[in-house]
Amino acid sequence: MSVPASVMNELFASKLNTGEGKEKIAEYGGSYIRDRLREVSFARKVIPPEQVTRADCQRSVNHDTLVKIVDIEPQSRAMAITFRGQPSARFIRGGRAEVAFYTISSEMFQKTEQELLAYEMPITKIIEENSVKDIQEIEDREFTIHIEAAVQALQTEANGGVPTALDRAAIGTTVEFSIRKGELARTAGGSTAEVLPIQRPDVVNLFKLLDGNRLRSERLLMTEVDWDDLLQWTVEDFGDRVQSETTVDGYKYNTILGRSYIRTIKTDILRPGNVYVFTKPEFFGKFYVLNNTKFYIDKIANTITFQAWEDIGMSVINIAAVRKLELYSADANPTTDAEGLLTNFIPRSEESLGAVNNRVDEGLKFPQVSQY
């Protein structure tokens, strides 16, 4: 038998300080109107996190926190020699990279016991569950900033170490080494922030940016908005069988042109028009979670306080293992920002993530919405 949310809130308040009470509260749910979809981290799908403990980490010599030292594959090669020849000598040295940890926390939520009893939805359970996904949103934002820095660093290196704009006017003069403009962006009338539909040659050319450097593209990352444009591909792109299936069921396959893909609705973090491709995680980077996600809860007098947080370490160790496709004609280089449109292409600030869809608190609800 289901327990009403109001009863669960009362249980929450009365049994807050007992482990048994917390376990019972976690079993109950309720019916309520959600504001938006909340999805798990897309960064965790690109680099699966590894759980580590204090024993797996080292102390940093630069600050008072833990770090994880990651070994880097040493270089080696072979050579052709004569029967009397000797190979060149190499003194082996294994490189290392340091992955630092930092904390991502939810807000500190507070509610009085008396007000909690007035709710008919399990508000504390909702916030607890949503806090985990809120934390993962910040993981994704940090990850997106990291991978963008990686492709921009390679792009700058390919252009002689000078930050160079890449927009419609610069195509043909700027080297497109780690970033490439889409086919429709290349023929656009000017440099704007308009996101143009992804074309089949765009995906192939993106793969070639990575595959041409003795790596192999394994996984695409794109927004749901850009993925929707795949449904506009014609019979020339899909073939007759897939085209007929797509018309009825949508694109239901797990790969695009032989590579797996990740779709995200977090368009305020991964902005539409930006498509990334990655190698396998072992060629790319590391993602560590120190211990488990922690949840703090306390009650002082009649005020209930709770908060969730986690300690993670994330690092793009091999910056050559990611490439980017831009489906707009404007420049998205943070250093040059030729058209002053950079805010359209980079993640929004932490405070601006998850804009409210439901306007009921503002009085916009049926039948109160004014019509003329």
C-alpha positions in Angstrom: 0.0 0.0 0.0 1.4 3.4 -1.0 1.9 6.0 1.7 0.6 9.5 1.1 3.3 12.2 0.7 1.9 14.2 3.6 2.4 11.1 5.8 5.9 10.6 4.5 6.8 14.2 5.3 5.6 13.7 8.8 7.7 10.5 9.1 10.6 12.5 7.8 10.2 15.0 10.5 9.6 12.6 13.3 12.2 9.9 12.5 14.8 12.2 11.1 17.5 11.2 13.6 17.1 7.4 13.2 18.7 5.3 10.5 15.5 3.1 10.3 13.4 6.2 9.7 15.6 7.4 6.8 15.5 3.9 5.2 11.7 3.9 5.3 11.4 7.4 3.9 13.6 6.4 0.9 11.0 3.8 0.0 8.1 6.1 -0.6 7.2 8.3 -3.6 4.5 10.6 -4.7 2.7 12.2 -7.6 3.6 15.8 -8.5 4.3 18.0 -11.5 7.9 18.0 -12.7 9.5 21.1 -14.1 12.0 19.5 -16.5 13.7 16.3 -17.4 16.8 15.5 -15.4 19.3 13.2 -16.9 22.5 11.6 -15.7 25.9 12.9 -16.5 27.1 12.6 -20.2 30.7 13.1 -19.0 30.4 9.7 -17.2 29.5 8.1 -20.5 32.6 9.4 -22.2 34.9 8.7 -19.3 33.4 6.2 -16.9 34.3 7.3 -13.4 36.5 5.1 -11.2 35.9 5.1 -7.4 39.0 5.6 -5.3 39.8 5.9 -1.6 42.4 7.7 0.4 44.8 4.7 0.0 44.7 5.1 -3.8 45.7 8.8 -3.7 48.8 10.8 -2.9 49.4 14.1 -1.1 50.1 17.1 -3.4 53.3 19.0 -2.9 51.5 22.2 -4.1 48.4 22.3 -1.9 46.7 20.7 1.0 44.5 18.3 -0.9 44.8 14.8 -2.4 45.8 14.1 -5.9 45.9 10.9 -8.1 49.1 10.3 -10.1 48.4 8.7 -13.5 51.1 7.0 -15.5 51.5 7.9 -19.2 52.5 5.3 -21.8 56.2 5.7 -22.7 57.3 6.3 -26.3 58.9 3.5 -28.4 59.6 2.7 -32.0 61.2 0.1 -34.2 63.7 0.5 -37.0 65.3 -1.4 -39.9 69.0 -2.1 -39.4 71.7 -4.2 -41.2 73.0 -7.5 -39.8 76.0 -5.6 -38.3 74.0 -2.5 -37.3 72.8 -1.5 -33.8 69.5 0.2 -33.0 69.5 3.6 -31.5 69.3 3.7 -27.7 66.5 5.2 -25.7 66.6 5.6 -21.9 63.1 4.7 -20.8 61.2 7.4 -18.9 57.5 7.0 -17.9 55.6 10.3 -17.8 53.1 11.1 -15.2 50.1 13.4 -14.8 48.5 14.7 -11.6 44.8 14.7 -11.3 43.6 17.0 -8.5 40.3 16.6 -6.6 37.6 19.2 -5.9 34.2 19.3 -4.4 30.8 19.7 -6.1 28.0 20.4 -3.7 24.3 21.0 -3.8 22.7 24.0 -2.1 22.1 23.7 1.6 18.4 23.2 1.9 16.5 24.3 4.9 12.8 23.8 6.0 11.0 24.2 9.2 9.2 21.1 10.6 5.9 22.9 10.7 6.0 23.9 7.0 7.2 20.5 5.9 4.0 18.9 7.2 1.9 21.1 5.0 3.2 19.5 1.8 1.3 16.7 -0.1 4.4 15.7 -2.1 7.6 14.1 -0.7 9.5 17.4 -1.1 12.6 16.2 0.8 12.9 13.0 -1.2 12.5 15.0 -4.5 15.3 17.4 -3.6 17.5 14.5 -2.4 17.1 12.7 -5.7 17.4 15.9 -7.8 20.5 17.0 -6.0 22.5 14.0 -7.3 21.6 15.0 -10.9 22.3 18.7 -10.1 25.8 17.7 -9.0 26.2 15.7 -12.2 25.2 18.8 -14.2 28.2 20.6 -12.8 30.4 17.6 -13.7 29.2 18.0 -17.3 29.8 21.7 -17.3 33.4 21.2 -16.1 33.9 18.4 -18.6 32.7 20.6 -21.4 35.0 23.4 -20.4 37.9 20.9 -20.3 37.3 19.4 -23.8 36.8 22.8 -25.4 40.1 23.9 -23.9 41.7 20.8 -25.4 40.5 21.3 -29.0 41.3 25.1 -28.8 44.9 24.3 -27.6 45.5 22.0 -30.5 43.9 24.4 -33.0 46.2 27.2 -31.7 49.3 25.0 -32.1 48.3 24.0 -35.6 48.1 27.7 -36.6 51.6 28.5 -35.5 50.9 29.1 -31.8 48.7 32.1 -32.5 45.0 32.1 -31.5 43.2 32.4 -34.8 39.6 33.0 -35.5 37.6 30.3 -37.3 34.5 31.7 -38.9 33.0 31.7 -42.4 35.5 34.3 -43.7 38.5 32.4 -42.3 37.7 29.1 -43.9 40.6 28.2 -46.3 43.1 30.4 -44.5 42.8 29.1 -40.9 44.0 25.5 -40.4 41.1 23.3 -39.3 43.2 20.8 -37.3 41.0 19.9 -34.3 37.9 22.0 -35.1 36.0 21.9 -38.4 33.1 23.9 -39.6 30.0 22.1 -40.9 29.2 21.9 -44.6 26.3 24.3 -44.4 28.3 26.7 -42.2 31.0 26.7 -44.9 28.6 28.1 -47.5 26.6 30.4 -45.3 26.1 34.0 -46.4 27.9 35.4 -43.3 29.2 34.7 -39.9 26.2 34.3 -37.5 25.2 32.2 -34.5 22.5 30.3 -36.4 22.9 26.6 -35.9 22.6 24.8 -39.2 21.5 21.1 -39.6 24.2 18.5 -39.4 24.9 16.7 -42.7 26.3 13.3 -43.3 29.6 14.6 -44.7 30.0 16.6 -41.4 30.1 13.4 -39.4 32.6 11.7 -41.8 34.9 14.7 -41.8 34.7 14.9 -38.0 35.8 11.3 -37.8 38.7 12.0 -40.2 40.0 14.7 -37.9 40.7 12.1 -35.3 41.3 9.0 -37.4 44.1 10.7 -39.3 46.3 11.0 -36.2 46.8 7.3 -35.4 43.8 7.4 -33.1 40.3 6.1 -33.8 37.0 7.9 -33.2 34.8 5.9 -30.9 31.9 8.0 -29.6 30.0 11.2 -30.6 28.6 13.7 -28.2 25.8 16.0 -29.4 22.7 17.8 -28.1 19.2 16.4 -28.7 18.5 19.4 -30.9 21.4 18.5 -33.3 20.5 14.9 -33.2 16.9 15.8 -34.3 18.4 17.1 -37.5 19.5 13.5 -38.4 15.8 12.8 -38.9 15.9 15.2 -41.9 18.5 13.1 -43.7 17.1 11.8 -47.0 17.0 8.4 -48.7 20.4 9.3 -50.2 21.9 9.4 -46.7 20.0 6.6 -45.1 19.1 4.3 -47.9 15.5 3.2 -48.6 15.1 0.7 -45.7 16.5 2.9 -42.9 14.6 5.9 -44.4 11.3 4.2 -44.2 12.0 3.0 -40.6 13.0 6.5 -39.6 9.8 8.0 -40.9 7.8 5.7 -38.6 10.0 5.0 -35.6 12.7 7.6 -35.7 16.3 6.7 -35.8 16.5 3.7 -33.4 20.0 2.5 -33.9 22.8 2.7 -31.4 25.5 3.9 -33.8 25.8 6.6 -36.5 28.1 5.5 -39.4 29.6 2.8 -37.2 30.3 4.9 -34.1 28.2 5.1 -30.9 26.7 8.4 -29.8 25.6 10.2 -26.7 22.6 12.6 -26.8 21.9 15.2 -24.1 19.1 17.6 -23.4 21.4 19.8 -21.4 21.6 22.5 -24.1 22.6 25.1 -21.6 25.8 23.2 -20.9 26.6 21.6 -24.3 25.3 24.3 -26.6 23.5 23.3 -29.9 25.9 23.4 -32.8 28.8 21.8 -31.0 29.5 18.2 -31.7 32.5 16.3 -30.2 34.1 13.0 -31.0 36.3 11.0 -28.6 38.6 8.0 -28.6 38.2 5.2 -26.0 38.7 6.4 -22.4 42.1 4.7 -22.0 43.5 7.0 -24.7 41.7 10.1 -23.4 41.6 10.9 -19.7 40.6 10.0 -16.1 37.6 10.6 -14.0 37.8 9.7 -10.3 35.2 9.8 -7.5 36.7 9.9 -4.0 34.7 7.7 -1.8 30.9 8.1 -2.3 28.5 10.9 -2.8 27.8 12.2 0.7 24.5 13.3 2.2 24.3 15.5 5.3 21.1 16.0 7.3 20.5 17.6 10.6 17.7 19.1 12.7 18.4 22.0 15.0 15.3 23.0 17.0 12.5 23.0 14.4 14.8 23.7 11.3 15.7 20.8 9.1 18.9 21.2 7.0 20.3 18.8 4.4 23.0 18.9 1.7 24.7 16.6 -0.8 28.2 16.7 -2.2 31.0 14.7 -3.8 34.7 14.9 -4.3 35.9 14.2 -7.9 39.0 14.5 -10.0 38.6 14.9 -13.7 41.4 15.4 -16.3 41.8 15.4 -20.1 45.3 13.9 -20.1 45.6 13.3 -23.8 44.3 16.5 -25.5 44.7 14.9 -28.9 41.9 12.4 -28.2 39.0 14.8 -28.9 37.9 16.8 -31.9 35.0 19.2 -32.6 32.5 20.0 -35.3 30.9 23.5 -35.3 27.5 23.8 -37.1 27.5 27.6 -37.1 29.4 30.0 -39.2 30.6 32.4 -36.5 33.9 32.2 -34.5 33.8 30.3 -31.2 37.4 30.8 -30.2 37.3 32.2 -26.7 40.5 34.3 -27.3 39.5 35.9 -30.6 35.6 35.9 -30.5 35.6 37.6 -33.9 31.8 38.3 -34.0 31.3 38.8 -30.3 28.9 35.8 -30.2 30.8 33.6 -27.9 28.1 33.4 -25.2 25.9 31.5 -27.7 28.5 28.6 -27.9 29.9 28.1 -24.4 28.2 26.7 -21.2 26.1 29.1 -19.3 27.2 30.1 -15.8 26.4 27.7 -12.9 23.7 30.1 -11.6 21.9 30.1 -15.0 21.7 26.3 -15.4 18.3 24.6 -15.5 16.0 27.5 -16.4 12.5 27.2 -15.0 9.9 25.9 -17.5 6.9 25.8 -15.2 5.4 29.3 -14.8 2.8 28.4 -12.2 4.5 30.4 -9.4 4.3 33.4 -11.7 0.6 33.0 -12.2 0.8 31.6 -15.7 -1.5 28.5 -15.5 -4.7 27.4 -17.1 -7.3 28.9 -16.9 -5.5 32.0 -15.6 -3.4 32.5 -18.8 -4.9 35.6 -20.5 -6.1 35.1 -24.1 -7.2 37.7 -26.6 
